[in-house]
Amino acid sequence: MVTADTALEALGGSVERVTFHSEESGFCVLRVKVPGHKDFVTVTGSAASIAPGEYIDCQGSWCNDKNYGLQFKAQRLSVVPPSTLEGIEKYLGSGMIKGIGPHFAGKLVKAFGEKVFDVIEETPEALLSLTGIGRKRMETVVSAWAGQKVIRQIMVFLQSYGVGTSRAVRIYKTYGNESIALVSENPYRLALDIHGIGFKTADTIAWKLGIPKDSLIRAQAGVRHALQEASGQGHCACQLETLGATAAKLLEIPEDLACQAIEAELKEGNLVAEPIEGKTLLYLTALQKAEAAVAAHLLRLAGGALPWAEIDPHRAIAWVEGRATIELSRSQKNAVALALANKVLVITGGPGVGKTTLVNSILQIISAKQARILLAAPTGRAAKRLSESTGLEARTIHRLLEFDPKQGGFKRNNDNPLQSDIVVVDEASMIDIVLMSQLLRAIPDRAALLLVGDVDQLPSVGPGAVLSDIIASQVVSTVRLTEIFRQAATSKIIVNAHRINEGLMPLQPENKEELSDFYFVPAQTPEEVSDRVMQVVCERIPKRFGLDAVKDVQVLTPMNRGGLGTRSLNIELQKRLNKSNGPHVTRFGWSFAPGDKVIQTINNYDKEVFNGDIGTIIDIDLEESQLSVDFDGREVTYDIGELDELSLAYAASIHKSQGSEYPAVVIPLSTQHYMMLERNLLYTGVTRGRKLVVIVGQRQALSMAVKNKRSSHRTTALAHRLRNLFGAAAESSAPCLP
């Protein structure tokens, strides 16, 4: 151990290999070529950024680690640009500079030698003299070089304040060359603007910059943060008293200062206060506007004349039954009649109750009246399934509304509405309040709206409980289908999904020799659950059912953390299922290789990939510092610095699986998940399986999930707004008494 009295030794050399580097803490393990040492020296220390080929100057001491042998522990480590040709080539070829990989690094060093950095920075046109480098690549290299310099400055700045450097690229992309100045002025902007940086990180920088803990700017940021945290849990608003107390506890400040911050935020228009049913609710302004807009647009769409000529429901039902050779149930016939007579209708129900048949019947009838139909769903997979079931084109809501990356908004809105007589939206339980407001404002007055979804599934990942609130308001026509059709009743998945929804334990196959589509595999401990999940996914399902362990089988788990969380299961499944020897890249705590199954973790409107979309890595290009992913036949390219948007997807959370279906689903359950063991969570997971569902876990955990219906209430006011608006509209249109 180095003490204050120990003399520090100096050591310098070129970095041959970066064995490990944490972009959060800066801790690194380096293999260094040190003059006078025959073998490479292992150096441990801390650096904001480090690449092979760079030269390091260190001060520290030697120690003999019992596991790793002789090491030099650097207390101070500084990085200087490489000066030898070998070091320059290794540095340029490390993938740090977009447009330069190992191949072009060799070319550049051979052509320009030690002056290559000066050439890139001062006379980049000289690069055009090299074969394979055109103007586009030259501009890419120059831009990347300039950006990398700023990114390194940001990294050093962040690390000097004890903050991880993994988001430096995203900070640079957001703020550009003014990054350090803007963050120094108000570090709390990071928590608002940068994905992956939370309030605590911004607060650490603020404290080290000298911003007092009891400052109003900190209190205001903390109030916004508390509301954002609430919205992350699905709430649209927070009660005034609750927010003040929560912010005070979070920030460790007096509650009167938190209330003062709330007042300041209200004056600045960042928050909106509204009296709802005897309580004062506080909203982030955007969420209040979205909730009020959804209610207003539903009232607007519900009024006015139907967009098709009058239809006799009895004749129409008989016609569609004959044409499709089907017999609709009584509840389906009632639903068809309601759909033909109402401009806004909700259809809800579990699996196997005939939602698809009903929607197809309605669409066939109104198609015969030449009605223009648009179909949409929240996710690509749900849209694809809707298209397959109807035979009509279906798009994601984002594509339907035509997102424009340049303007940062949708092209379709109230000024440029959709051209349609009816808009049908499937998987409506997934739609949060903001997206629903964007969708509804783009539907013209004359058009009808049909919302289809299973209200018993988990609510949307984003804030709101839109489908549930619309149904609860009791002012929008709603059909709830409950009867399981005979063909569907042969599926144990469907039967057990309904049993779970009713609070009953799922049934097991009576004959163990016969193939079933639903199994419960018992395990006693979390470790045994994990082992059996690996066995079921990698061996038993492929062998017995002929399904591909990567493409066809999806592990869905209640939690992200712990031994049965997504992270731990993904690492283990990746080891077993992807033996790729091709190029790989490690960023943001994940190692990616061609063939890996990955999931998008945030909405990216520019790339048109959205939270929960699952794809497969098809290529990693180290020359271009890019990675390509196939999302259902569409190739999407990511820069290496954007990989914080992706994580492995061999295992995913049940929340992330909403709107998707998979041939086979494996669900690990353990009492260690007790906080998440809820009926609608298990029900949602089970209903994701199309051909096979296997629950692996403790029987007690399964029982807890089935019995627990405490599904957390979300603070929203949409149902209240709908009742008030529709009630007021009914009163104003009522005939006057003489």
Steps between C-alpha positions, in 0.01 A plus 500: 500500500629844403511749788571870504859423601560254218709643217309479172679349205471634145419273207421571138435303184268435208169319551503170315158376611212632707407190700219679684362852515191612688331794333320570828788507751794543260677201660722325248731202469765554232775294340783750450827480308750665738859575390745280692240229575520178300133408551190715486414670830150480646395850613183574696373853545232744396457681167204673342588353163776266386586328172773263378799692361472791743789580733441518874699669777431354843594546862434216738649186646551132427298230671471125469133412464428145620268437203660701220866516593730802481321825414574871502225685686488854366377768740531759225471410133519748212451421134699661218454447126718228349825608334639178349369379164393171654316682778332742257376212283368309799326814630338590169393138442338462842156601368488829689492708181207424272617428147839365611540136592810278497517496117494876443714566807782308330452697177504836677813429702680364195414814300543775762706348780520698822328801339172311449321686786603838353378389155156401632466824694662756269519366143234228476478534119827304491306190607334495157830393343461155659309227320174410676460843660246717322363834603220343706742288706737796537220718639394220733855464634547877547163535676565196720849625589367840609215339691733256670713786633195662658372166629835441672479844659150416626629168637779671690254763626254235623766289663648801677161526675492130584243412234510209255590583142278253312252769387763742364408426136130562568581826684707613202222409254251701705702812585785495246812711559322694777459185711730587789381863519132401505547225758709729722228766485221258601599134550138406573423534131682165456224316687237655271679470166731199506371142492678295765597791727285534807448770758760352738776527240406859418477576871854367557638736236297791638633442852860484379442817295399672824123518457362494859274213606234748613505706179172566320640378166574161661159486667323576171700233319418255778126573476505436124704186560247369754218550247704336224566204729124477560431512126759223456279290728197578285348794686383807310493718811579516870303644788635835622569380855665181380729682257619749761579226751663275237724779367599608853598143592682442172701822524539503878366855517224663707150436364430876480792534255354217290165683500678822400660308211157368393366857493798612290448213256131587470585866425753396237240276334691177554221361719121531497277473809142384458220426750366149427233339717594699810877458461761728349695306238833621366597411144803547284353744248534265201312221680215728609457626145507145365238372746266795439546461123412128503171573676418791266582303185293199606202732553565660160520165320194356676278777359376564151363279223632151430755490216303230314145480378242354738544124536236250619699293755281187464545482124868591527568227758320235292696614193841481668424162662411356160798656327756385760317172582501578871242526774540798730413467868231717654761731658682531166175588321426766762852635448453520122174692549670740742793553260265586214308749715783669695795709386714394798501142629722293730526122463676317782546140610759231559649247257271264308182706546466601135636855486669432164186346344294793627736766364521324162119484481467872573766588242338284229164668555629857485734413210192410300392862555829622348623632834871591516667294772829555685643236733765565767664349806760626749781260397633360175422143602144587602449686170632202305263267684205734437587510130517119483165455677311758289672470162534881500806721545568589862766740625647602831337812642828688453515411131132573454556850640818545288764611745727772360851487655584852375206661676503258792126435471230326299397623155146377559309722744186714517633722219595202281259223606493138391291421195266239642140416587597266783822446696539160667764472776596160638683432830353824634594414861862578405436859394610766749331836543748699288487270198122474521469880492724515192293231328158645578585852384591358158160330453257724309158595641311282252692179582408220739738344753515135605729414793576131551696360793511288812438725800616227741856512367765725647440868429731698273870538581456877471273712722125450504246217503324610185296193404406427861398861563290522183310186602469617864350833391190312372433772243664323201319201349683184609467130423665245730526154347526216756389178327790271398428342163512120471805493274691730737393292802725215381802720573628471856670839454162669446318299767771567757528868409130538583539294818786725612289806421225355722742433785521122443817291477584381147430138404780253430494241215320185620711265286869584528579300187274709276626832369332804652540873436523590871733362769603584853853379587551506880824620658576565866764774505586799277821320397302192398251719311790654303653160421167360381429807286833443323418134451146568374607775257822351365416130498149379580288733285720471186518121538133431577325770298754570224508872580809718461635605842584854380238584236199319645551494879468812714577508871271750676582588859326726754815696591816650357729445798608196699601150397170450314493852358547588134865597539621182667294269277614680184868461582457128564278439196740694275786272609298191411320613187745722310840350427585769241872548437437814293572859604343608828468827682453573872314814599285612793547172685393273213711300257344476154581257217339403168211263565406656834132565566457862616220726619454874447463668841380850405294651219725616216284688253787572261569129453132405534575240768313507824517386860453120503587429135710182473755435226816306415851642452603419144830688471762692699721728290804606699626716211186713513443455876148381423271213584203382289183341637222321311158598638243278327671528160601868535868579553581776749853636555637625834819690570700338779421796726126433462513148642355615830168472314542123466530211741504125454156344455537125554311591816272803522271642766130418471435876484716527188316211333167679472358495149726213395435131451759224490478134393621395847522687829691392811415683825720460810316561828652524845386640832798738471280678241229552766477877434410430137286188537163630382219340307504735201878462468477119482193521276683730259802266492291189436300665220823582312547129415348380174595129490659429837522649851728355767501641853810399694503572869374464853138397540463756779613778264246386239226500763600849620484637144159343431342622824650849507277756328643805672598644160626842599259783435626768265426863578310617192193712440395394149186316616399808705559733204299276266202483738503880543538580130243248373262597781529870417453428129187296571354780715569769242335297224193406710173657381381800706189449714208724403 
